Amino acid sequence: MKKRILQIIPTLDRSGAEKQLVMLARGLPQDEFEVHVCAITRGGPLEADLTAAEAPWRVIGKRWKIDPWTYMHLKRHVSRLRPNLIHTWMFTAGAYGCAAGMACGVQRMVAGYRCVDPWKSTLQLSVDRYISRRCSRLVANSPGVRDFYVRHELPAEKFSVIPNGVPPAEPSNTTRRQLLSELGLPEDSRVIGLIGRLWPQKRVKDAIWAADLLKVIRDDVHLLVIGDGPQRDRLLKFRDQVVIRDKVHFLGHRSDVPRMMPYFDVLWSTSGYEGQSNVIMEAMAAGVPVVATDIPGTRDLVVPEATGYLLPVGDRAGIARCTNKLLDDAGLAERFGTAGRQRMLNDFSVEKMIERHVELYRELLW
């Protein structure tokens, strides 16, 4: 008899955890598992992917930070669905999902931790500890995330580390020349990509500084900032203050990043903290060398001097120096890109991610 699993996540945006959930929902053996998905706060573009995978989904529509209405509706949904297992993704889903699961007598619950979260308050960490005591298992996507939460007194023996998965990069349906033309850039441009939400964690200002340093020594580098967020206006103002509008381009949200990615000469990740960056994994799968900050999660992906460079958080000069080295040495960039692609195929495939979840679910349900 199939086991019914309810996956609970804050949104269905096209972001890292959401992508992992959709790939998992599509890949779980259908003769063993019946997958349902619930988004606590809002839906998003991944609704279409779930519909195509014939995975039923629902959006609750949380409106306030503490929302009793959301809890009541989620509890009613869990009661009707009667899942054999609830798997929550990230803090909001964990708090509401585990509370609803306990109220409905769900015997097996898994709480997912996806990021090193230094922003969490004492109260939020207390909620995490409360959840961890009542869940059958905790899942982290990297050893760095697990270690962060163990330091905050979550039980180490309950953690399973299941790294993210990334599919092989598909060939782009455009050429480099066409892409540069679309963006209004010269044909000899060297392109650096930075992709993510524009908020303090990502430290995009460091990337603008690094681009300004590169501008001093070469005239062909263009930084493409892809994404949106609350810091957009502030970052645009800063870019214009340092007089680098001609080299730093804010492109907003793009649905065609896979088409663009193979033509990045380098990917930058300047974040102060992460979990396990899907963007870095997708760049490596596309054969793009990475220059990133040396933080937990990223440290599990990028092999220094083999697939890219890792630098201290805030080391703008180091980012510029290492990037210039890759731009000047085509052979080195190709070796890093090839090694990164092979690392994703060997150690971070979607198939391995799904297989590890299947093993966990079987262990808990049979």
N, C-alpha and C positions, 0 to 999 in steps of 0.2 A: 504493500500500500504506500502511495506517495506521502512524503512528509511535507507539510505546508510551512513555508518560511516567509516571515514578514520582514522585509528590509525597510528600515526607517531612517530617513536622512533629512536634513533641513530643507534643501531645495533640489530642483532638477536643472540647475544651471549647467553650462558646459564647463565645469571646473574639475579639479583633480579627483576628489573623492567620488563625485557624481559619475565621472567617466568610469572609474573602477567598478562602481556598483552596477552600472549598465552592462559592462563586459561580463561581470559575474552572473548577472541575471540571464544574459543570453547564453552563457556557456555551461551552466549547471545541467547535469543530466536530467532530461525531462521525464525519464521513466522512474526517477527516484524523488525528485523535488518539484513542488509546485510553488513558484515564486510570486509573491505580491510585494509591491513597493508603495510606500507612503511618504510623501513630502510634507514636513511639518509647516514650513513657512510659505513657500510658493512653488509653482511649477517652473517650467522653462523649456528650452529647446530639446532636452533629452526625453521629453514626453513622447516625441515621435519615435525615438529609438526603442523605447519600452513597448510602445504599441506594435511596432514592427516585429518585436521579439515575442509578442503575445503574452507579455507579462502585465497583468492588471495593475494599475496604479491609481492613486488617489492623492489629492492635495487637501490638507486640512485648512490652511490659511491663517496661521498664527499672526496676530496683530500687535501684541504688546510683549514686552520683555518677560513678564510673568502673566500668563494668559489662562485663567481657569477654563474658559470656553474651549480652548485648544485641547486641554487635558480631557475634558468631558467627551468631546467628539472623538478623540483618539481612543479613549477607553471604550466607547460604544463600537468603534470600528474593530478593535481587537476582540471584543466580546462576540461580535457577529462572525468574524473570520476564524476565530479559534485556532491560531497557528500553533504548530508543534514547537517552533523556535522563533524568537525575535532576535534580529541582528541590527543594532543601532550603529549609526555612523556620525561621529562628532558629538560635541557637548549638548547642544539643544535637543537633538534626537535622542541622546542617551538619557537626559533628564526626564523628558516627557514619555519616551517610549518605555523605559524600564519601570517608571511609576505606573503606567497603564498596564504593562504586562504583569506586574505584581498584583495589581488590583483584580485582574482577570484570571489569576491563578496559572499563568504560563510558567511551566516548569524549567524551560531551557531558554536562557537569554545570553547573548554575546554582545559586549560593548566594544565598539571600535574606536581607537585613538589614532589620529592621522597626522598630528603635528606636535612639535615642541611648542608649548603655549605659555610663555612667560607672562602674558597679560592676565592670566587668570587670578581672580581674587581669592582670599582665604575661604570665602563662602563657596565659590565655585569648586575649588579643590576639595572642600568638605563634601560637596555633592558627588564628585568623582569617587571619593573614598566610599561613600555610602552605596553608590551604584556597584562598585567593584565587589563589595561583600555579598551582593545579592545576585550577581551574574555567575553563570557557570564558567565562562571564559572571557578573557580580555584579548583583543587583537590589536597589535601595533604593526605599522607598515615598515618600521625600521628599528634596529637596535637602539638608535639614539632616542626615538620616541619612547620606547619601553623604559629605557634608563631614566629619562626625565620623570616619568610617572612613578617609577619605583622609588626615586629619591623623594617623591611627595607622598610616600607611604601607601601606594597601591600595591597589592600582593604580587610579588615577582612570580610566584609559582602558578598564577592563573594566566600569565601572558603567553600568547603564541605570536611569533613574528612571521607575518605573511607579507613579503615585499609586493609592491605594486607590479603590475604587468603592463607591457607596452607592445602593441602589434608592430610587425615589420613595416617600415615606411613604404608607402606606395609611390610609384613614379609620379612626378608632377605633370600636370596637363598643360604646362606652359614652359617657355624657355626663359633663361636668365635675362636675355635682351628684352623680351616682352614684359617681364615683371618690372625691370628698371624703367622701361618706357611708361608703364602704367603709373608708377610712383613719381614720375617726372625727375628721375635721377640720371646723371651721365652714364654712358655705357661702361666706363672704366671704374665705376663705383665699387668700393669694398663695403659689404653690408654686414652690420652687427645687429642681431635681434635681441630684444628684451621683451618678454611676454609675461603678463600677470596683472593682477588688480593693482590699481594705483592707490596704495595706502602705505602707512609708515613702515610696516614690516618689510616691504620690498626695497626700501632705501634707493629709490629711483634717482634721487638727487646725486648720489654717489656715481651713478652711471653717466649723468650729464656732466659732472666734473671730469670723469675719465675721458669722455668724448672730447671735452675741451682741451685736455692735455694732448690727446692724439692729434687734434687739429693743429697744434703747434709744430708738429714734426712731419705731418703729411696732410695732403689736401683731398684725399680720395675716400675717406671713411665717412659713412652715414649710419647713424644709430636709428633703428626703427623701434619705437616703443608701442607695443600692441597690447591693448587692454584699456580699461576705464576704471574710475573709482573716485573717491572723495577728494583725493589730492590733485586731480587733474589741473584745475585752474592754478593752484599754487605752483605746480611743476612747470606749467607753461610760462608763468611769470618769471620763474627762476631761469628757465632756458633763455628767455629774451633778455634778462638782466646780464647774463654772461655772454651775450651776443653770439649765440650759436644756433640760431633758428635755421640757418642753412644746412646744418649737419645733424640735427636731432629732430625727428619727425614723429609726432604723435598720431597714430593711425586709428585709435579707438578700438572697439571690439571688431574682430574679423572672424568670419566663418571659414575662411580659406587659408588658415595658417599652414595646414599640411602641404598646400600647393606652393607656399612661399618658403617653407623651412629648408628644403634642399639647397637653396641659393643663398642662405646665410653663410658668410665666411667664418663667423664665430657667433656662439650664443653666450650672452652674459646673464648671470644670476647674481644680483648684488644684495640678496635678502639678508636680514639680520637673524632670522630663524625660519625654518621650514619643517615639513614632515619628510616626505620623499617626493621631490618635485616631478610631476608628470611632464612638465615642459622640458626639463633637462633630459629625461628619459626619451622623449620624442625627438629631441635634437640629436642625441647620440644614436638613436635608431636610424636617423636620416643621414648619419655620417658627418655630423657637424661637430667640430671641436668646441669644448666648453671652457669658459673662464668664469669661475664662481667663487663665492665666499666659502671659507672652510668651516662649515657648520654641520651638526648632526643631520643625518638624512642625505644631504648632498655628499657628505664624506663617504657614504655607502655606495654612491654611484660613480663619481669621478675618480679615476685613478691618476694621481699627480704624475706629470711627466710621461703619461702613457695615453690617456684619453682627453687630457686637458690640464688646467692649472687650478689649484685651490689657493686662495689668498685670505689673509685676515679680514674680518668685517671692517669696512671703511677704508681699505687700502686702495685708494683711487689710482695712485701712481703705479702700483703693482698691476692693477687691471689693465691700464694703458700699456705698460711695458710688455706684459705677457701677450696681449693682443697684437701689438706691433710685431713681436717675434713670430707669431703665427702668420700674420699677413705678409711678412718678408720671406718666409720659408715655406713654399708650397709643398715640399716633400714632407716636412714636419706636420703641417696641417692635415695632409692626406693620411699619414700614419696614425695620427690621433683619431681622425674620423673613422678610419677602418677599424681600429681597435675598439672604439666606442660602440660601433654598430655590432661587432661580434660579441661584446660584453652584454648588450641588451638581448641578443638572440640566445646566448648561453644561460644567462642567470635571471633575466627579468621578462620572460615571455608571458603572454596572457595565459597560455596553457598551464604553466607552472603555478601562476596565481590562482587559477580556478581549481587545479588539482589539490592545492593546499587547503582551500576552503572546503572542498568536498571531503577531504580526510577529517577535518575538524567537525563538520556537520555529522558525518557518519559516527564519529566517536561519541558525540553527544546524544544522538537520536537512536542509535541501535545498540 
